[in-house]
Amino acid sequence: MFDYLGNATTVQQERDLQAINDFIKGFLGYNQCIVNILPAAEKSGNGLVHTYAGLLWMLSETGDTPEAARLHAKKAEAAHSLNEREKSLLDVLKLWVADDMHAVRRTLQDILTKWPRDLVALKIHQYDDFNNGRSLDMLRVTELCQAVAFDNAHFQGMRAFAFEQCHLFDYAEQAARQALVLDPEEAWAQHALAHIMLTQGRIEEGLSFLSAHTCEWDRLTSFLYTHLWWHKALFHLSLGQSEIALHIYDQHCWARDRTFSQDQAGAVSLLLRLEFAGLDVGSRWQELGEYLRPRKHDVSQPFLTLHYLYGLLRANRLEGAELLGTIRHAARSGTSSVFPVWHEIGLGLAEALTAHAEQRFGEIMPILDPVIGRIEQIGGSHAQRDLFEQLALDALVRIGKDNRAQQMLETRRYTTPYDVPTNEALAFLYAKSGLFALAEEARIRIIEVKSRSL
C-alpha cells in the first residue's frame, strides 16, 4: 500500500493505512486527526504505525524523553517487516530518543535524498532547524523535495516559512500564495503570510487576511489554533486595539490545551506584550503560573524554557527560582545537545528575564547586550524573539536611557510607521526631551491609524 504522499509502505490493513495517513495529514497540516495514530498503535503490529506513534510522542514537547516513545521504537523494531524508508524513519526515532540530533539530521537528509516526497522527514528536519535557529538549513532542505513536491500545498507552506525566516519575503509570499492556490485552507501558509505582513508593516492587510480565515481554524491542533490567534492579536496590538488583543488571549490563545508547551509560551509572550502596550492583565499571570509549575526542570528547548521562567517569576511561583537554578546547571553541564545554547546565549537571556520580572531594570542591558546579537540560536521565529527587543526597550525607557531607546524606536518605526505602541513611546520620549513638534507628529500618527480602524 502507498501512503497519502505516494510513498510505499509495508502496511497490510486499511485501518493502519488510515492511521498513517491521519498522522501525515495531521502533522503537515496541524490537523487534530494526528492523534489517531495513538489508538491505532495500541491495536497494530505494523512497524510504521509504531514509528509514527513514537515520533508523535517526541513532538509532544513534554520536557523529557517520553517512555512511550521508547516503547513504540521497540515495537517498531520487533515488526521485522519494514522497508528501507521505514527503517530509516525508525532510525530517526531511535536517534532522537538518544538525543543524537546530528545523526537525526543526517538520517533525515538521507531519507529526503532517496525519497523526496517523504514530507514527514522534511517537516521533522525543519522542526529541529527552527528550534535551533538554522533558518538557512530550513530553506536548503526544501531543495531536496522541490522537484517532486512542488504541487503539494503543505510543501509550499513549509517552503514559504523557510523563505520568511531567511527574510526573503518576496519568495516567501510567492510560495505561500501558491500553497493557498493548491489549498485555500493550508494553515501553515496562512501563518507564513502573517509573518510576512507583520515584518513588512502591512498591519491592516494582515489583520484583514487572518480575519477572513478564522472560521477554518477550529480543526487545527492546539498549537496552530492558538498561534494563529496570537498573530491576529499582534496585529490588533499594533493598531492600538489592546482590549481586543486581551479578548483574544482569553477566548483563544489561552483556551485550548493549557498543558502544551507552545500554548504556554504563546500565553506568556502575549501577556507581556499586552503589558508593554499599557494594559493591566489582572490576575492572569497567577492563573498561567499554575500551569507552568510542572516545567520547573524543563530545559529541553531554550526558547520555550525562557518563557516558562518569566511566567513563573511573574506569577511569584517558587518554581521560578527552581527553574532558574536548573538553567544555570544546564549552562555548566556539557552532557546534552542544548548545552552550547544554554552556555553561550540562554543563561544570559534567563538572567535578563529574571531581572525584568524582579524589576531590576538597571541590570538588564549589561546582561542582555553580550548575547542578544546571537539570539537566533535559542530557536523560535524572529517575530517571537522580538519580545526580547521589546523587553530591552521597556528597560531603557524605565531607566531613562532615552538616546538609545529613541534609536531603537525609530528603527522599528521604519518598518511599521503607524505601530501604535512605538509611536506612543516616541511621543513620550520626544515630549520628555522638549522636542514637542516630533512628539505631536507621533501623536498624529496614532490618531490616523486609530481613525482608520473605526
C-alpha positions in Angstrom: 0.0 0.0 0.0 1.0 3.6 -0.6 0.6 6.5 1.8 -1.2 9.8 1.2 2.0 11.2 -0.3 2.7 8.3 -2.7 5.4 6.6 -0.6 5.4 2.8 -0.4 4.6 1.2 2.9 4.5 -2.2 4.5 1.0 -1.7 5.7 -1.4 -4.6 5.1 -4.6 -3.4 6.7 -6.8 -0.4 5.7 -7.2 0.7 9.3 -3.4 1.0 9.7 -3.1 2.9 6.4 -5.9 5.3 7.6 -4.0 5.9 10.8 -0.7 6.6 8.9 -2.4 9.0 6.6 -4.1 10.7 9.5 -0.7 11.2 11.1 0.8 12.6 7.9 -2.1 14.9 7.2 -2.3 15.9 10.8 1.5 16.6 11.1 1.8 18.5 7.9 -1.5 20.3 8.2 -1.7 20.7 12.0 -5.0 18.8 11.9 -6.3 17.2 15.1 -6.5 13.9 13.2 -2.8 13.4 14.0 -3.7 11.8 17.4 -5.5 8.9 15.7 -2.1 7.2 15.3 -2.0 6.6 19.1 -5.1 4.4 19.5 -4.3 2.7 16.2 -0.9 1.7 17.6 -2.5 0.0 20.5 -4.1 -2.5 18.2 -1.5 -2.6 15.4 1.6 -4.7 14.9 2.8 -2.6 12.0 6.2 -1.1 12.4 5.5 2.2 10.6 2.4 2.8 12.8 4.6 2.4 15.9 7.3 4.6 14.4 4.9 7.4 13.8 3.3 7.0 17.2 6.8 7.3 18.7 7.6 10.4 16.7 4.3 12.0 17.8 5.4 11.5 21.4 8.8 13.1 20.7 7.0 16.0 19.2 4.8 16.4 22.3 7.5 18.6 24.0 7.0 17.2 27.5 10.4 18.3 28.6 11.9 14.8 28.7 12.1 11.8 26.5 8.7 10.1 26.8 8.8 6.5 27.8 6.0 5.8 25.3 8.4 6.9 22.5 10.9 4.2 23.6 8.2 1.6 23.8 6.9 2.4 20.3 10.5 2.2 19.0 10.9 -1.2 20.4 7.6 -2.4 19.0 8.5 -1.0 15.6 11.9 -2.8 15.7 10.2 -6.0 16.6 8.0 -5.8 13.5 10.8 -7.0 11.2 9.0 -6.2 8.0 9.9 -2.5 7.4 11.0 -1.4 4.0 14.2 0.7 3.7 12.5 4.1 4.0 10.6 2.9 7.1 13.8 1.5 8.6 15.4 4.9 8.2 12.4 6.6 9.8 12.7 4.2 12.7 16.4 5.2 12.9 15.3 8.8 13.2 13.1 7.9 16.2 15.8 5.9 17.9 18.4 8.5 17.4 16.1 11.3 18.6 15.3 9.3 21.8 19.1 9.0 22.3 19.4 12.8 21.8 21.8 12.4 18.9 20.5 15.2 16.9 23.4 15.4 14.4 22.7 11.8 13.4 19.0 12.6 13.2 19.6 15.3 10.7 22.0 13.2 8.6 19.4 10.4 8.5 16.6 12.8 7.6 18.7 14.2 4.7 19.4 10.7 3.5 15.7 9.9 3.5 14.9 13.1 1.6 17.6 12.4 -1.0 16.2 8.9 -1.7 12.5 9.6 -1.1 11.9 13.3 -1.6 8.1 13.0 -1.2 8.5 11.9 2.4 7.4 15.3 3.7 7.2 14.0 7.3 11.0 13.8 7.2 11.2 17.3 5.8 8.9 18.6 8.5 10.9 17.0 11.3 14.1 18.4 9.8 12.6 21.9 9.6 11.3 21.5 13.2 14.8 20.8 14.5 16.3 23.6 12.4 13.7 26.1 13.6 14.3 25.1 17.3 18.0 25.8 16.8 17.9 29.0 14.7 19.1 27.4 11.5 16.9 29.3 9.0 19.2 28.6 6.1 19.0 24.9 6.7 15.2 25.2 6.9 15.3 26.5 3.3 18.2 24.4 2.0 16.5 21.1 2.9 13.4 22.0 0.9 15.5 22.0 -2.2 15.7 18.2 -1.9 12.0 18.0 -2.4 11.2 20.8 -4.7 11.3 18.9 -8.0 8.7 16.3 -6.9 6.7 18.0 -4.2 6.1 21.4 -5.8 2.4 20.5 -6.3 1.8 19.8 -2.6 0.2 22.7 -0.6 1.9 21.6 2.7 5.3 21.6 0.9 4.8 25.1 -0.4 3.7 26.2 3.1 6.9 24.8 4.6 9.0 26.4 1.9 7.2 29.8 2.4 8.0 29.8 6.1 11.6 28.9 5.4 12.0 31.8 3.0 10.3 34.1 5.5 12.7 33.1 8.3 15.5 34.0 5.9 13.9 37.4 5.3 13.4 36.5 1.6 9.9 37.9 1.7 9.1 38.1 -2.0 9.9 34.4 -2.4 8.1 33.6 0.8 4.9 35.3 -0.3 5.1 33.6 -3.7 5.3 30.2 -2.1 2.6 30.9 0.4 0.3 32.2 -2.3 1.0 29.1 -4.3 0.1 26.9 -1.3 -3.2 28.7 -0.9 -4.0 28.2 -4.6 -3.5 24.5 -4.1 -5.4 24.5 -0.8 -7.1 27.8 0.4 -7.1 26.4 4.0 -3.4 25.5 4.2 -2.8 26.9 7.6 1.0 26.9 7.7 0.9 29.1 4.5 -1.5 31.4 6.3 0.9 31.5 9.1 3.8 32.4 6.8 1.8 35.2 5.3 1.0 36.6 8.8 4.7 36.7 9.5 5.5 38.4 6.2 2.8 41.1 6.7 3.8 41.7 10.3 7.5 42.1 9.5 6.8 44.3 6.5 4.5 46.5 8.5 1.4 45.5 6.5 -0.7 45.6 9.6 -4.2 46.3 8.4 -3.7 44.0 5.4 -2.5 41.2 7.8 -5.4 41.7 10.1 -7.9 41.5 7.2 -6.2 38.4 5.8 -6.3 36.5 9.1 -9.8 37.6 9.9 -11.0 36.0 6.7 -9.7 32.6 7.7 -10.5 32.4 11.4 -13.6 30.2 10.7 -11.2 27.5 9.4 -9.1 27.1 12.5 -11.2 25.1 14.8 -10.0 21.9 13.1 -6.4 22.7 13.9 -4.2 21.3 16.7 -4.0 23.4 19.8 -0.6 24.9 18.8 -1.5 26.3 15.5 -5.0 27.3 16.5 -3.7 29.4 19.4 -0.7 30.6 17.4 -2.7 32.0 14.5 -4.9 33.8 17.0 -1.7 35.1 18.7 -0.6 36.5 15.3 -4.0 38.2 15.0 -3.6 39.6 18.5 -0.3 41.2 17.4 -2.0 43.0 14.6 -4.6 44.3 17.0 -1.8 45.5 19.4 -0.1 47.3 16.6 -3.3 49.1 15.7 -3.8 50.2 19.4 -6.6 47.7 19.9 -5.2 46.2 23.1 -8.6 45.3 24.6 -9.4 43.2 21.5 -6.0 41.5 21.9 -6.8 40.8 25.5 -10.1 39.3 24.5 -8.3 37.0 22.0 -5.9 35.9 24.8 -8.9 34.9 27.0 -11.1 33.3 24.3 -8.5 31.7 22.0 -4.8 31.9 23.0 -5.3 30.6 26.5 -8.4 28.5 25.8 -7.2 25.2 24.4 -4.6 22.8 25.8 -3.1 24.8 28.8 -0.6 22.0 29.4 1.0 22.2 26.0 4.4 23.9 25.7 3.7 26.1 22.7 0.4 27.3 24.1 2.1 28.2 27.4 4.9 30.1 25.7 2.5 32.0 23.5 0.4 33.0 26.5 3.5 34.3 28.4 4.5 36.2 25.3 1.1 37.8 24.7 0.6 38.8 28.3 3.9 40.6 28.4 3.2 42.3 25.1 -0.2 43.4 26.5 1.6 44.9 29.5 4.1 46.7 27.2 1.0 48.2 25.4 -0.1 49.6 28.8 -2.8 47.1 29.7 -3.5 45.8 33.2 -3.7 42.0 32.8 -5.1 41.4 36.3 -4.6 38.0 37.8 -3.7 36.3 34.5 -0.1 35.8 35.5 -1.1 33.9 38.6 -3.6 31.8 36.6 -1.0 31.0 34.0 1.7 30.2 36.5 -0.3 27.3 37.9 0.0 25.5 34.6 3.8 26.3 34.3 4.7 24.7 37.7 5.4 21.3 36.1 8.0 23.0 33.9 10.4 23.7 36.8 13.1 21.4 35.4 12.3 21.6 31.7 15.4 23.0 29.9 14.9 20.8 26.7 14.2 23.8 24.4 15.7 27.1 25.4 13.2 29.3 23.6 10.3 27.6 25.4 12.1 27.4 28.8 12.8 31.1 28.9 9.1 31.8 28.5 8.3 29.3 31.3 10.8 31.0 33.5 9.4 34.5 33.0 5.8 33.3 33.5 6.7 31.5 36.8 8.6 34.5 38.1 5.7 36.9 37.3 3.3 34.6 39.0 5.6 34.6 42.1 5.9 30.9 42.0 8.7 29.2 43.9 9.2 27.0 40.8 10.6 30.1 39.0 13.7 30.1 41.2 14.0 26.3 40.8 13.9 26.6 37.0 16.5 29.4 37.1 18.7 27.0 39.1 18.1 24.2 36.5 19.1 26.6 33.7 22.3 27.6 35.5 23.1 24.0 35.9 22.4 23.3 32.2 24.7 26.1 31.2 27.5 24.4 33.2 26.9 20.8 32.2 28.0 19.6 28.8 26.0 16.4 28.6 23.0 17.5 26.5 22.6 18.6 22.9 21.3 22.0 24.1 24.3 22.7 26.4 26.1 25.1 23.9 23.0 27.3 23.6 22.5 27.5 27.4 26.2 28.1 27.9 26.7 30.8 25.3 23.3 32.5 25.0 20.5 31.1 27.1 21.8 31.8 30.6 22.3 35.4 29.8 18.8 35.7 28.5 17.4 33.9 31.5 19.3 36.3 33.9 17.9 39.3 32.0 14.4 38.0 32.1 14.8 37.4 35.8 16.0 41.0 36.3 13.0 42.3 34.4 10.5 40.1 36.3 12.0 41.3 39.6 12.0 45.0 38.4 15.8 45.3 38.5 15.7 47.3 35.3 19.1 48.8 35.5 20.7 45.4 35.5 19.1 44.2 32.3 21.1 45.7 29.4 24.6 44.8 30.7 23.4 41.2 30.8 21.4 41.3 27.6 23.8 43.2 25.3 26.5 40.5 25.1 24.0 37.8 24.0 21.1 39.4 22.1 23.1 39.6 18.8 23.1 35.8 18.7 19.6 35.3 20.0 18.5 33.3 16.9 20.4 30.3 18.4 17.6 29.8 21.1 15.1 29.0 18.3 11.7 30.5 17.7 10.8 32.9 14.9 12.2 36.4 14.6 8.6 37.7 15.4 8.6 35.7 18.6 12.2 36.7 19.5 11.1 40.4 19.1 9.8 40.1 22.6 13.4 40.4 23.9 13.9 43.7 22.0 10.6 45.0 23.4 11.8 44.0 26.9 15.1 45.8 26.2 13.1 48.9 25.1 11.0 48.7 28.2 14.1 48.7 30.4 15.8 51.5 28.6 12.7 53.8 28.9 12.3 52.9 32.6 15.9 53.8 33.5 15.9 56.9 31.3 18.3 55.8 28.6 16.4 57.9 26.1 19.0 58.3 23.4 19.4 54.5 22.9 15.6 54.0 23.2 14.9 56.6 20.6 17.3 55.0 18.2 15.6 51.6 18.6 12.1 53.0 18.4 12.8 55.0 15.2 14.4 51.8 13.6 11.2 49.9 14.5 9.0 52.7 13.0 10.9 52.5 9.7 9.2 49.1 9.0 5.9 49.8 10.8 5.3 53.6 10.6 1.9 53.5 12.3 2.6 51.0 15.0 0.7 52.5 18.0 2.9 51.3 20.9 6.0 52.5 19.1 4.5 55.9 18.4 3.2 56.2 21.9 6.7 55.6 23.2 8.2 58.1 20.8 5.6 60.7 21.7 6.6 60.3 25.4 10.3 60.4 24.7 10.2 63.4 22.4 7.9 65.4 24.8 10.3 64.5 27.7 13.2 65.8 25.6 11.4 69.0 24.7 11.0 68.0 21.1 7.3 68.9 21.0 6.9 69.0 17.2 8.2 65.5 16.9 6.0 64.4 19.8 3.0 65.9 18.0 3.9 64.1 14.8 3.9 60.8 16.7 0.5 61.5 18.3 -0.9 62.4 14.9 0.2 59.1 13.5 -1.6 57.4 16.4 -4.8 59.3 15.7 -4.6 58.5 12.0 -4.3 54.7 12.4 -7.0 54.6 15.1 -9.4 56.6 12.9 -8.8 54.1 10.1 -9.6 51.2 12.4 -13.0 52.6 13.5 
